[in-house]
Amino acid sequence: MDISAIDLFCGVGGLTHGLQQSGIKVIAGYDTDLKCKYPYETNNNSKFINLSVSDIKVSQLINKLSESKIKLLAGCAPCQPFSNYTQALTHDARWGLLGEFSRIAKELKPDIITMENVPELHKHPIFEDFIQTLKKLKYNVSYSIVFCPDYGIPQNRKRLVLLASKLAPITLIRPSHKPNSYVTLKNAIGSLPPLRAGKTNSQDILHRAAGLSEINLKRIKASKQGGSWKDWPDELLSNCHKKESGKKYTSVYGRMQWNKLSPTITTQFYNYGSGRHGHPSQARAISLREAAILQTFPSDYSFTNEEKYSITDVSRMIGNAVPVQLGKIIGQSILKHVEYNY
């Protein structure tokens, strides 16, 4: 089917890659992070445009999509302002980016729109304003809170997915997995080569784990699968763990479990102390490649062409990405919708 898309806030291409896997052509992705250009263009048959959505002229998008019968506007506005951790920061400039998404939708008037974000977004007036704008433009609008494992993503993650169409009512396809068939951590990354903290696999520069201090190496060795700092002897505890206020943070310095889902992959997954990102059986945090696979990127997805690169830069790209499999599910839902209604 002749469907072409523009991906706003494209990052390294998680959503674009998923849409392309489903069979949807993505003409271009827009993002302000120039570091994303290499992975986006290397892994996707699409053009990376280093431009803020605030500076996009809709006439440019119209030209890019002019030859397509069905026009799709897709994207994921930065989710940090809407998350539980930062939603009190009402002056965050990124709040306005959803308004820019709305502006582009209003001027472009594509046949279909999809947007992915954190579940907390639906509680905010700006999201209701966005929906009402779409309805005034005669879109059929639906949104749902997706539990990612229901669609084969090995990660205990929830995301909001909005779909809007001028053709007819539109919804996501049915889930493909049930709890007894969820993709576990071992299913996803169990076959990767062993790795030591601070080392890089010789065959894959992305299979790299951050180093650990001497005390953190002792700490992770004292932890069990599914455990945390509560497993440690007193001499390994930090002062914050001994305080009443610190006792509620049970997931920091946590180890994953082979037979369970991965916790949500954040931009800080490489840091053993940032959450439950300790490898289940090796004395280290998960590697960049392991996190990318848990985000359902293909195992050969290239994020950098440099031997020496910033682990924090790449972890930010991976943690901020839309899981590729979720992008594919969105694409399949759109294709099914168009096939039935166009």
N, C-alpha and C positions, 0 to 999 in steps of 0.2 A: 504494500500500500504506500502511496506517496505521502508520507508524513515527514516533516522536517521540523527540527527543534532548535531553539536558542536556550542555552543554559546560563542563567544568572548566578553569580557567586559560585562559580564552577570548581574552584580549588584545584586539586590534582586530578579530578575527573571521575569521582565515584559514581555520581548520578549519570554523567555522560556515558561512562563505560557500560553501566547497566542498561541504559536506554538503547545503546548500540547493540548490546548482546540480544536484546529483545527484537531488534530489527528496525529500530527508528533511527533515522539519519539526524545527527546533531551537527548543524552547520558551524556553530561557534560557541565558545564559552567565554564569559566575561568574569574577571576577577582583578582585585588590586594587588594581590601578592605575586610579584614577578617570579618568585622562586617556584611557583606552580607551573610555569610555562613549559619547562622541560618535561616533567612527567605527564602533563596534560597532552601535549602534542606528540610525544614519543609513543604513548600507549593508545591514542585515540585518533580516529580519522576525522579530525576536527581542528579548527583554528582557535588558538588562545589569544584573547584580546585583553591587554592590560589596561583596563578602564573601569572606573567606579560606575555603578549603576546610576548614580546621581548625574553623571556626565553623558549618559547614553542618549543619543538622539534617535527617536523611534523611526525616523525616516531611513536610518541606516539598517535597522532590523527589517523594515519592510522590503528593502532592496535585497537583503540576504535571503528572505523567505518568499520572494515574489513568484518563483517558479513552482512552489509546492501547493498541492491541492489542500492539504490539511496542515495548518500551522499550529505548533505547540510551543508555549512559553513555559519553561521549567526553571526551578531554582530552589535554593535553600538559603534564605537570609541568615546572617550570623546569629547563632542561637543563644550566645552567652547572655544577652540582656534579658532573655525570657526564662532562663533556667532558675531552679530553686535557689542556686547559690548567689545569683546576682540580680534577681528581679526587683530588689529594693532600689537599685541604682537607676532611677527614672531619668537621670540626665545623660545616660550613656548615648552618645551620638549614633550608635548603631540601631537604636529604636527607629530612627527615621528611615532605615533602609527598607523596611516592609512597606512604608508609604511610597518609596520609589518604585518598588515592585508593582504596587497598585497603580501608580501613574503610568508605567509602561504598559500594563495590561489594558488600561483605559484607552490609551492612544493607539496601541497596536491592534487590539481587538482580535486576538488569535482565536482559532476554533476551540482549542483546549488549553487549559492551564493546570499545572501541577506544582505544588509547593510542599516541601518536607521541612520539619522543624521539631523542636522539643515539645512534649505533651503540654507543658505548662503554658504554652502560647495561647491555648484556647481560653484561658482565664482572663486574658487582657483585652481591654476595650479596643485596642488597635487591631486585634484579630477580627472582632465583630464588625468593625468599620470596613475591614478588607472584604469580608463576606458580603456585607450589604452593598458595597460598591459593585461586586461581581453580579449580584442578583439584579441590581438596577440596569446592568448591561445585558440582561437576559441570559445569564449563564445558569445552568443547573449545577448546583454546588453540593458537594458532600465532603465530609472529612471524618477520619477515624483515628483512634489511637492504636497503633500497630504494635503488637508484641513480636519483636523480630524473630524469635525462635519458631514461631508459627509458620514462617516462610523460609526455613532452612538456614537462618543466620545463627551461628553458634555463640550468641552473645545475649546476656540478660539485659536487653535494651528495649525501651519503648520509644516510638517516634510518632509524631503527628503527620499524617499524609492527607493533603487536600487535593481534590480533583474537581475541575469545573469544565463544563462543556456546553457549547451552543447547540449541539446536535440533539442531545437527549440526556436524561439522568444518567449519571456515571458513578460507578463504585469500584473498589479494588476487587480483584478476583479472590476466590475463597482461599483460605490457608491451605498449605500443602503438607504441614507436619502437625502431629499431636505430641503431647508430652513424652509418650513412650518411643517416639522416633526423632526427638530433637537431636541436632548435631552437637555432640559434646566437644569439650576441649581436646580430648585425645583423638576423636575423629578428625578434627581440623588440623592440629599441629603436632600430633604424636609422632609422626614419621620424620620430623626435621632432625638434622644432625645435632648431637650434643654440643654445648657451647659453655665456655667459662665466662664469668663476669669480666667485663672490660675487654673482651676479645671479639674478633670478627671471623666468620667462616671464610675460608680461602676461596670457596666456589661461589659465594654470594655475599657481596659487600653490604647487603641490607640485613643479613642474618648477623646482627651485631647487638651485643648487650652492653649496657652501661656498667662502668666499674662500681665496685662496692668498697667502702672503707673497711678497715680491719674489724671494727665492732659490728658493722652491719653484716659482714660475712658470717660472723659468729651468730648473729641474731637469726639470719635466715636458716642456718644449719640447725638451730634450736627449734625451728617452727615445723609443724607438720602440715600435710595437705589440709586445706580448709581452715587452717589455724591462723593465728595472728600473734601480736606481741604478748598476749596472755599465756603463750606457751613458754616464754622465756624465764630463766632463773633471775632472781632479783638483781644480780650484778650486771645484767644486760639491759635492764629497764632504764629509760630516761626519766628525768624528773617529772615531765608532763604526764607520764603514764601512772605515776604514783599519786598524782593529785586527783581529787574527786571529779574535777571538770574534764580531765582527760580520759576517764574510764569509759565514757560513752563512745569513743572513737574506736570501735572494735574492728574495723576493716583496714586500718592503716597497718603497714608492714604485714599484710596478709598474703598467704599462699593460695593459689588457685587449686582446683581439684580436677583430676583427669576425667572423671565420670560425670562431671557437671558442666553447665554452661560457663562460658567466660563471663566475668563481670563486664560492665560497659567500658569500652575502650575510650579513654580520655586523652587529652593532649599530653598528660604527664605519666603515661603508662610505663615509660622507661625507668622511672624513679621508684625504686623498691618501697620507699617510705610514703608514697603518695596515695596508696590505696591497696586493693587486693590484686596486685599485679606481679607477685612473686611466682616464679615458675614452680609447678607442683612437685618436681623431683630434682631439679638442678638448682644450685646455690646462686641464683641471680634473678633479676627481673626478666620478664619476657623480652625478646628481641624485637627489633623494628619489623623484621619479616613476619614474625609470629603475629604481631599486632595487625599488620596489613592483611594477613590471611584471615584473622578473626573479623576483620572488616569486610571480608569476602572479596578482596582484590585477588586476581590470579597470582599464583606463586612466582611468576616471572615479571610481575608489574615493576617497571623501572621508575624509581623515584629520584635518582641522581646519577650523573655520569662522572662524578668526582670520587677519587679514592679517599680523599680526606674531606669529610663533610660534617656539618653540624647535626648532631643527634637530636638536639632540641628542635631544629627547623623541620626535620623529617618527621619527628613524632607529632609535631603540631599539624602538619599536613595530613597525616594518617588519622589522628584523633578527630580532626574537624570534618573529615570526609563523610559523605553519605555512603552507607554500606552498598557495595556494588549490587549485591543480590536484591536489595530493596529497590534500587533503581530499575533492575530488570523486571521485578514484579509490577512496578508502576508502568513500565513500558508495555508489558503483556496485557495489563488491564486496559490501557489506552487502545492497543491494537484490537483487542476483542470488542471494545466499545465501538470503534470506527467500523470494523467489519460488519457489525450488526446494524448500525444506524446510518451509514453513509452510502 
